Amino acid sequence: MNDVPTVCSHVSDEAVSFAIDVVDASHVATRLEALLVQPTGRPRTLPLRAVLVALVLLALDDRALHLKAATRTLYSLAPRWRDELGVHGEVHDEVSLLARYRCVRYLFHRMLSVMDPSTQVKNRVVAQGVLDAMAITMDESEIAVRRQRLEGVVNDLLEASVAVCAPEELAGFDGSIGLDATVVPLFARGPSSRAGTCSSDPDGGWYVREGDHRDVVGPKGKKLRKLFWAQEATIVTMGRSPGSAPTYPNLVLAALLTRPGEDPGASAVRLLGSLRARGYRAGFVGADRGYTQVRPERFHLAARALGYRVVMDYKESELGRQANSDGAVLVEGHFYCPAMPEDLVAASADWRHGVIDAATHDARLAARVSWRLPRKQTSDHDGYERYCCPALGGHLRCALRDASGAHNPGAIPVLHPPARPDKVCTQSSITIAPDVGARYRQELAFGSPQWARTYATYRNTVEGLNGFVKDTAHESLHSPGRRRVRGIAAQSLFVALLLMAANFRKIAAYRKLVDGGRCGEVAERARRRRISLADFLPAAPIHY
C-alpha cells in the first residue's frame, strides 16, 4: 500500500518576490503592526507581513483564501524567503501544521480586531436577543475610525496593485470611471424566522434581485428571484473614452463593503474622495439608476463637488420635466426654454412607451438643442451657474425678446410664449443654484449619441469587471466557500485581495496586447455595431 503524499504547492521565486514587493508598496503591514504592539506578553514569532504575503500568493494562484492554505504556503517556502519574511519553525506533520496554523489564525484575527467597525459577535447561532446582549460596546467615533482604517487598508492594497504599472502605462487615464455595486455572498446562512435565530455572520444582509437582467419569469410563469445572505461591494474601475484604443488597462481603483443597499450614495462618495485624495483626476463617472435614486446630498452634489461629471439613466417616471428655476425648465438633465414644444419634452417618454420610433426620437432630441439655455459662464466655487434665454443667443425668435433672432434667418419661432413670463424671459441672465434638480442634472444631453456611447462604455466596463472577478476559474468572487472567515473586516480584506489578483491579470493581458500590436483591433471591435450584413457574406470559393 502506498502512503498518501502531503499536499503542497510549489511557489516560484518570482511570485514570492512579486508578492513581497506589492505588500511592502502598500505599507499596510507596517501601519497595522504599529497598532498591534503590546507592552506585555511573549514576542510574536510570525510577522503580519508574512501572513499578507501568503494571502497574496494564494490570490495570485487562483486558490481559496483559507488560513490553513496560507499556513501551508508560508512554511513550504524556500529557506531564504522564510528568513526574508521572518518565518521561523518547520512543519513536519499534521500536529506541527496545526500549531503553525493557530499562530496564523491568531495573528489574522488580531489584525482584524483593530479595523473591524462591527459590534456584532461572529460564529454564533443564537436568538437575536442573545446576540444583541453579546454585542461589543463601541462608541460612534471608534466605529468611524475603524471603518476608515478598514477602507484605507482595502484601497492601499488596490493602489499597490495599480502601482505595478509603469507611469507611462497609466499616463493616458483621464479620470473617467465606472461605478457599481455587486453582491458578495457570505459563507453563512441568514437569520431563521422559524427558529428565531441569527446568522453566524451578522454583518451581512439579505440581497434580493428579482430575476437577472434578462430572464424575468421561469418556465412556469413564476417570477424569478435571487436571494443571498451577503454583503455588497461598491467598486470603482477605470474606463476609456468610447471607441478609443487601449492605452492603459482598466483596473479596479477603489472598493468597499457594506450591507446590501446600505447608503449606496455615501459609499460611492467615500470612494470618489479616496481617488481624489490619491491624486487621480476627475472625469466622467458612469452610474446606473440605483445611484440616480439616492438623495442628491448623499451622492450627486458631493460627486460634482469633487469634480466628477455623472452620466446616468432615468426611470420612466423621471423622464420629461424634472425641476424649475426662475422659469427655466429642467428636462432630463438640462435647462430649457419654458415654451419648448411638448412633443420635444416628451420625446424620451414617448420612445420608451413605443409611441414613436427611434428615428423620430433622435430627431426630437436633436431639435431640443435650439431650446436649451446657453450657459454664460462656468459654475463658480459654490456651484452656481448663469444661463440666459436662448432667444438672446439668436437660436429662437420670441415676441418677448425684441429683435431676437433677427440676425439668424434659421431662428425657430416661439409660437406659444409664457402668458406670465418669469425671470428667464425678462432678465438678461439667471443664476441657478446647484441644488435645483441636483438628482437629475448631468453634463451630457440625455439620450444623445454622445450620452449613449459614454454611458454604455463606462457601465459596460464596470459590469464586465464584475463578471471578470466572478470567473470561477480565477478569483471566483461569487463563491463564499473560498472566503470562510466571517465578518465585514475579513470579507473586505479578502475582496481586496481578489480584486488585486484581477488587476494583475488585467495588467498581464494589457501588456500582451501591446506587445502583440493588437490595441487597434480592440478599438475597432468597440466601434462595431451589434450586427452587420458583412457578417453574413459567404466565404470566397476555393479554386483548385
N, C-alpha and C positions, 0 to 999 in steps of 0.2 A: 504494500500500500504506500502510495506517495504522500508526503506531507504537503498540506496546503501552504503555498508561499505567502509571506507577509505582503500585503498590498502596499505599494509605494509608487510615487510619481516622480519621474526624473524632471528636474527643473534646470534649464540651461543657465550657464553663467551670464549670458546676455540678458535673459529675462530677470534674473535676480538683480543685476546691476541697474537695469531699467527701473524696476520697482523701487529700489532704494532711492534712485535719483528723483523719482516722482514724489515719493513720500517726503523726502527732505525738502524738495522745492515748495511743497505745500506749507511747511513749518507747523503742521498740525500736531505732530508728535511732541515737538519742543514745547508748544504752548500748553498742551494738555498735561504733559509731565510736570510742569510747574504747578498745576492745580492739584496734582496727586501727592505732592510731598507731604510726608507725615513726620512729626518730630519723634515719634516713638515707634516701636516695632522693629522687626528684623528687616534688613535691607532686601529689596526685591532682587531676584536673580534674573528677571526677564524684563527687558525694556519694552515700553509701549510701541516704540518704533518698529521692533521686530514683529509684533502682532499685526500692525498695519501693513507691513511689507508682505507678510504671509497672506493676508486677505487680498491684497492687490494681485499677488501671484495667482490665487485661486480665480479671481475675476478674469485675469488675462487668459487663463487656461480654460475658460468656459465651464468652470466647475462650481458646484454648490458652495455657498458661503457658510460652511459649517465649521464651528470652532475646533472640532476634533480633526477635521481635514486640515485646518490651519496648523494644528499642533504637529501632525504628521509631516507637513511640508517644512516647517521650521527645523525639525530635528532630522530631516533627511537631506538638508543642505550640506554642501561640501564644508569641511572644517574652516576654511578661510572665510566663508560667508557667515558662518556662525560666530566666528571671532569678530567680524565686522559689525554684526548686529548685537553682540553681547549675549548670545545664547549659550548657556553652559549646561552640561549634562548630556546624557545619552538616553536613547530609547532602545532597549534590548527586547522587551516582551510586552505583553498586554498590561501588566502591572505598572511598569515604568511609563508606558504611554499614558495610562490613566492619571498617574501622578503629574506628568507634564501637562496633560490636558486640564487638570484642576487649576494649575498655575495660569494657563492661558485664559481659562474661563473667568477666574477671579479678576485678572487684570482687565479683561474686556468689560466686565460689569462695573469695575471701579471707574473706568473711563466714562462709561455711560452715566454714572451717578452724578458727575459734575456738569452734565449738559442735558439732563432729562427734565423737560418742563412739566412732565405729567406728575400728578399727585396720586395716581392710582397704583395699587399693588398688582403686579402681574402674576400669572401662573396660578391663579386661584379660581376655582369654580364654586362659588358660594352665592348665597342670597344677596341681592343688590344692597340691602340694608347693611349686611355684614361687611361687604366690600367698602361701602361708604365710611363705616366706622373704622376701617383699617387704613383709610387714606392718610397720606403723608401731609403733615402740616407745613405749608409753604405760603408766604405772602405773595402778593401780585408782583412786587418788584423783583423778588427772587425768580419767579416763574418767567418774567420778561427777560431777565439776564440769561437764564438757562436757554430759553428759546433763541435768543440772539446768538448765544455761543454755539448752539447746535446748528443753526443755519449758517453761521460763519464757517464751521468745520466742513459742512457739505460743499459750500461754494469755494472754499480754499482748495479742497481736493479737486473740484472740477476745473478751477483756474489752473492748477498744476498740470492737469491733463491737456488743457488748451496750450499751455506754455511749451509743450513738446514740439509744437510747430515753430519754425523759424519766423522771425519778424516779417520777412518778405512773403511768407506764405499766408499771412493774415493782413497784409497791407491793404488789400482791396476791400476789406469789410467796411461797409458804410454805417453799421449800427442798426440795420433793419433786421427784425427778428420775428419769429413765430412764437405764440404763447398759447398754451393749452394745459388742461388738467387731465390726467389719466388715472384709472383705477389701479391700485396696488393691493391685490388680495392678501389677506393675512393667514398665517398658519394657526388658525383658531376658529372655533365655531362662534357664532353670535350668541347673544343672550337668549335664553329659552323662556318664552312666556308661559309655557305649560308647566315647566318645573320651577319657574321663578328664580332661576339662577343667572348669574352674569357670565360674560365671556371671559376666557382665560387671558385675552388681550383686550382690556377695557379701553385702550387708546383708539380702537377702531370705531367704525360706524357702519350702518347699512348703506351700501351703494346700490341703487336701483336704476336700471335703464330699461325702458320698455323696448324690447326687440334690439336689433342692431341698426346700423344706418341704412340697411337695405331691406331686411325682412321685417314685416310688420305683423303678420299673422302666421300661425303654424299650420300644419296640414289639415287640422280640423276646424280652422277658423278662430282658434283661441289666440288672443294676443300674446306675443312672446314677451318674456321678461327675464332680464338678467339681474340676479341678486347676489351680492357678495358682502361678507363681513370684511371690511377693507379700510385702507387709508387712501388718500388721494394725493398724487404727486403733481404739483404745478411745475411745468418745465418750460424753460426759455431756450430756444435754439436759434443759431444763426440762420439767416436767409440770404438769398441772392436776388437781385432785381430780375423781373420776368424775362425769360428768354436769353439771359446772359450766359456766357461761357464760364465754367467753374474757374475762379481764380483763388479760391480758398475752400477748405472743407466746411460743410455745415455742421458745426459742433454744438453740443449742449454747453451753455454758458452758466446756467444757474438752475437751481431746483430747490423745492422744499416740500415737506409732507404735512398734511393736516387731516382731520376727519373729513369725509366726503361732504362737499357743499358748505364747508365752514369758511365763511367770509372770503370768497374767491378773489374779490377785488383787492382787498388788503394784502392777500398773499402775493398777488401779481405785482402790486406796487413795491412790496419789500424786495422782490427780485429785481425789478427795474432800478430801484435805488441802489442795490448792490452793484449792478452793472455800471451805473454812472460813477459810483464811488471808486470802482476799479479802473476808471479811465476810458471806458467804452463810449463811443459816440452814440447819440440818439437818432434813430431813423424811423422808419415805419414799424408798427407792431400790428401784426395780423391776429385778431381775436374773434372768436365765434360769438354766437348770440348769448351764450352764457354770461359773457362779460358786458354785453350791451344792457343786460337786465339789472346789473348791480347799481347801487346808489352812486351817483356821479362823484360825490366827495370821497368815496371809497376807491375809485379807480380812475374815471375819465379825467377829472380835474388834476389829480395827482400825476397821472401819466403825462398830461400836457405840461404841467409844471416842471417835469423832468426833461422836457424837450421832445417827447415822443409824439408821433403822428399816428393816431389809431385808425386802422382800417377795419371796419366791422360790418356785419349784416344786421337786418332788422326782421322782426316778426311781421306777419301780415297786418296785425293791429297797429303797428307803428309806422306804416307807410303813409305817405302824404304829409299833411300839416303836422308839425311836431311842437312848435313853440311860436311865440310872437314877441317882438320888441319894438316899440315905437312905430308900429305898423308894418315893419319888416316881418315876413313870414318865413319860418324855418321849415323847409321841405326836404326831408331826407338828408339832413346834414349841412345844407347851405341855405343862406338867406336870399329871399326873392321878393320881387315887387308884389304888393298885395293884390294887384289886378291881374296876375298871371292867370291865363285861362284854366278852367277846371280840368279840361282833358289833359293838360300838361301836369297838373298837380297829381292827378290820379293815374298817371302813366304806369308806375310800378305796380300799384294795386290791381289795375285792370289786366296787366300782363300775368300776374300771379293767379288771378281768377279765371284766366282763359278768355277774357273779353276781347283782347286784341292779340295780334300775332307779334312775333319777335321784331319784324321789320318796322312795324308801326311803333312798337315800344321804343326802339332805338331812335327813330325819327323824332318822337316826342321828347326824349331825353336830350337830344341834340338841340331841339328848339328851346329848351329851358335856358340855354346859355345866355340868350339875349335878355332874359328877365332876371338874371342873377345880379345881386347888388355888388358893384365893384368895391373892392377893399382899397381905401385911400391910403392906409399905412399898415405896417405890420403891428401886431399886438405889442403893447407896452409891457413893462416889467410886472404889472399886475394882471396881465392877460386881457385888458380891454382893447377892442378893435373898432376902428372907424370905417363906416361904409357910407356910400352915397346912392342916391336914386339912379337906376340905370338910364333914365331919360337924360340926366345931366351928362352922361358919357356918350350920348348920341345913339345908343342901342335901341331906344324906344322913342316914339313921338307921342307925347301926352299933353292933353289940354291943361293939366295942372302945372305944366312947366312951359312957360312962354318960349317959343322958338326952339324947343327941344327937338333934336334930330333933324333940324333944318339943313345942316351941312352933310347929312348922311342920307342919300336917296333910299337906301335899303333899310332905314329905321322902321321898326314894326309899330303900327299904330295901336295905342291903348284904347280899346273900344268901350270899356266899362271902368273908368277910374273910380276910386272910392268916393262914395257920397259924402263921407266925413273924413277928409284926409288927415292922417296922423303926421308925426314929425318927419317920417321918411319921405313924405310927399311935399313938405313945406320948407324944410331946412336944407342947407347945403350939404350937411352930413349928419349922421347919428353915431353915437358911441354905444356899443353893445357889450354888456358885462360878460365875463367868462362863464358865469353860472346859468346863463339863459340857454335852455336846451342842451346843457352840457352832456347829457347822456347820449345825445344823437349826433352831435357835431363831429364832422371828420373832414380831413384835408381834401380828399378826392371826391369827385361827384359820384354819388351812389348810382350804381348800375351802368356807369360809363365803361367803355372798353378798358381804359386805364385802371379804373377801380377793380373791374372783374379780373384782370390779369394780376394785379398786385395782391388782391385778397386771396385769390386761388393759389398763388405762388407761396405766400407765407403760411397759409393754412395747410396746404398740402405738405409743406416742408415739415411742420411740427407733427402732423398726422403720420407722415412717413417715418419720422423718428420714433413715434410711439410703437409702430409696427416693427421697426428695426430692433428696438431694445427688448421686444417681447418674443423675438425669434427663439424658439425652444432649442435650436442648435447652438445658441450662443448665450446671451445674458439671461434670457427667459424670465423677464421681469414679472410675467403673469403667473409664475409658478411659486406659490408660497412655501412649498416644501423645501425649496433651495435657500430660504431665509427664515430659519426656525426660531431665532431669538425674538421674544415678544417685547412690545413697547415701541413708542414712536421714535425714541432715540436710536435704538438698534436698527429699526427699519430705515430710518433716514440715512444712517451710515451705510447700510447695505445697498440702498438705492443709489447713493453717491458712487459707490464702488462699481456698480453695474453700469452707470452712465459714463463713468471714466473709461471702462472697458469698451463701451460703444464708441466713445470718442477715439480711442486708439484704433479701432477697426476702421473708422471713417478716415482717419489720417492716413493709414496704410493704403486704403483704397484710392484716396485722392492722389497720393504720390505715385501710385501705379498708373493712374490715369494720365498724370502729367508726363511720366517717363515714357508712356506709350504714345504720346502726342494725340490723345483722343478727346481732349476737352471740347474741341469744336463739335464733335459728334454728339456730345451730351447737350450742348446748346441747341443743336439742330433738332434733336428729339423733343426738347422743351418747347420749341416753336411749332411743332407739328400739330395739325388738327387731329381730332379724335379719329377721323376716318377720311380716306381719300380714294377716289376712283383708281388712282395709280396703284393702290394696293391689290387690285383685282386683275391687273394685267397678267395674261398668261406668259409663261416662260417662252423665250425665243426658241424656235425649233432648232434641233441639232442636225447639222449636215454632215453626213458621213462620206 
